Amino acid sequence: MTTEAVVDPVRDLDRNRPEPAARRTARVLVVDAEPIVRHGLRQLIGADPDLTVIGEAAAPRDALVIADRCPPDLVLLDVDLGRGDSAGLELIRILLERHRGVKVLVLTGCRDREVMLRTVRLGVHGYLRKNADTAEILRAAHALMRGESVFDSRPGALVVDVLRAEEAAARPPRGFGAAMLTERENQVLRLLAVGMSNREIGRRLVISEATVKFHVRNLRDKLDVRRRTEIVYTATRHGIV
């Protein structure tokens, strides 16, 4: 007596269905001079299924060794690494130059206006005070991984005001001509002319999206136009591009 195999089309369909691709978690490097801060950030990030800590460092040299060995997607760092702010600023510069796709989120207690200005101008993608709550830090990390920028906008936050005030002080009198634009504004203008978005411009120039917005606003003011779409038209009409 022979028996026939029973065919289960649903089971066979499941067997032949390709396995779903594993979701890739973002690699995070934590850099802070304080062990308790590094421990807290590691615990916070480790509980998030979309983020994983690949290493932690207290000094720029150790941070660069880790980043070169396993390039991070996101770096959380403090500009004050125990040897003055210059060490943190130099680390940011090297990371952004050496690892072009990396996102940098500054998490600091520093309130020095000049340090804030230099940090933003280096092209960091986010800047939060260390008194930010844990949910805010995680939201910022996810926002940066989506290609967004995050800057502390709470009452008393200085970073955006610092950059706005500095740009306003350097702004020349209104009038047309390429000479009235800064080198960075000319770069932004040329990329606007080929249809790039703020995010694309930021990636090309290795600056934050927030910094691009500052330059676009300045272009509107200097060219005396109200809309972004009028910038390139007006600049072209007056021979600037």
N, C-alpha and C positions, 0 to 999 in steps of 0.2 A: 504494500500500500504506500503510495507516494503522497506527499503533502506539498501543496503549492505555497510558495512564499506569499505572505500577505504584504501588499504594497500600501504604504501610508504616504500619500502624496504630500501631506502637510509636513510630516517628519522629514521626508526627502528634500523638500523645499528648504527647510531650516538647515539641513545638513550642507546643502550646496550654497547657501547664502554666505557671501564673504564676511569675515569678521570685521566689525567696525574698527576704524582706526583709533588707536589709543590717543586720548586727549593729551596734548603736550602742555606741561605746566611751565610757567615763566620762571626762569632762573634768577634768583635774587642774591645780591651780595650786600652784606651789612657792614658798614664802616663807621665805627664810633670809638672814641677813646675810653668810654666808660663801660666796664664789663656788664654792669647791671642793665644798661640800655641795650647792649647787644643781646643779652639773654632775653629781655622782654620782647624785642623785635623778632628774635628767632621763634619764640613761643607764639607770638601773634601771627606771623607769616606761616609757620608750620601748621596752624589749624585751618588754613585756607587751601582748599583742594586745587586751586588754580595757580598757586605760588609755591615755590620750594626754595629753601635757602641752600645755596651751594657753598657758602663759606662766610666767615666773618673776620674782620681785621680791625686792629686798633691803630695801625700806622699806614701811611700811603704805600710804603714799599711792599708790605705784606698784601695790601689790597691789590696792587698791580700784579703780584705773583699769582694770586688766585684768579684774577680776571684774565690773565694771559693763558693760564692752564685750562680754565673753563669759562669762556666768555659769557658774562651775565647778560640777561635781557634788561634788568633793572638794578640800579645801585641806590641804596638808601644810605646817605652819609651826612655827617655833621662837618661843617667847614672848620670847626675848632677841634683839631686833633691833638691837642696838648702841647703844640709847639707854635701857637699863633695861627691866625687864619690863613696865612700864606700857604701853609702846607696843604690845607684842604682845597684851596683855590687851584693850586698847581695840580693836585690829584684830579680835580674835575677836568681841567684842561687836557691832561694826558689821556684820561679815560675817553673823552669825547673825540679826541683825535685818533686814538689807537683802535677804538671799537665804535665805528660809525653808527651802528644800529642801536647802541645802548641808550636807555633812558635813565636820567639822573634825577632823583628826588632828594632835595636837601631837607633834612629834618634837624633843625638847629635851635639853640637858645640865643644865638647871636642877634643883637639889635643894632649893630653898627651900620649906619646908612651906606657908607662907602663899600663895605664888604658886601652888603646886599646888592648894590648896583653892579659891582664887579662880577658877582655870582650870576646874576640874571644875564649880563652881557656875554658871559662865557657860553650861554645857551642851555642852561639847565631847563628841564621840562616841568619841574615842580618845586615849590618852596613852601614849607610849613614850619610853624613854630613847634617846639617840643612839647608844649602844653596842649597840642591837638589831641583829641580823644582817639581811641584805637580804631573806631569805626571810620573816622575821617582819614586816618592813615591808610587803611585798607581801600577805601574808596579812591583815594589819590593814586595808589599803586595800580588799581584796575584801570583808572582813567588814563594813566600814562601808557599802559599796555595797549589801550585802544587808540593811541596816537593823539590823545588830548594833552593839554597842559593844565596844571593845577597850581594856583598861587593863593596864598592866604588872603582872604578878602574880608575877614572879620573886622569889626571896629577896632582901630588901633594898629591894624596890620600896616606895615610900612613899605613892603617891597614894591608894590605897584605904584604907590605915591612917589617913592624915591625915583623910579625910572621916569615917571611922567614929569616930575619937576625938573629933572636933569635935561630931558629932551626939550622942555619948554624954554629953559635958560639958554640952550644952545641954538634955538631956532632963529634964523636970520629974518630980516624984514620981508614982507611979502613981495613978490615979484617973480617974473618968469625967467627961466634959464637954468641950464644944467648946473651952473656954478653954485646956485643957491641950495642944492641938494647935497647931503653928505654922501660919502662913498657907499655906505650901507643902503641908503635910500635909493641911490641909483641902481644898486644891485636888485633891490626889491622891485623897483619900477620895471626893470627889464624882464623880470620873471612874471610880473603881472601882465606884461605885454604879450607873453606867449600863452596866457590863460591859466597859469598855475594858481591853485588855492593857497590860503595861508599855511595850511599844513604841509603842502608840497614845497612851498618856498622855505619853510623852516627846515625841512629835511635837506633841501639842497644847500642851504647856507649854514647848516648845523647850528641853528638858533632855535629858541622856543617859539611856539605858535603865538604866545602872548607878546613876545618881542616883535614878531612880524606885524601884529595888530597895531603896536605903537608906531611902527614905521609907516604903515598904511594910513593911519590917522594923520600923521605929520605930512604925508604926501597930499592928502585932501586939504589940509590947512594951507600948505604952501602954494598949492595950485588953485586955491580958492574954489573948490568944488565940494558938493555935499555928498555925493554918492561914489562908492568904490568904482562903479562902472564908468564914471566920467574921468577917472584919473588918467588912463592910458590915452583916451581921446584928446583930452586937453594937452597932455604932455606931447603927443604927436603933433598936434596943431601948432604948437609953439616951438617945434624942432628940438625937444629935449630927448626924445627917443626916435 
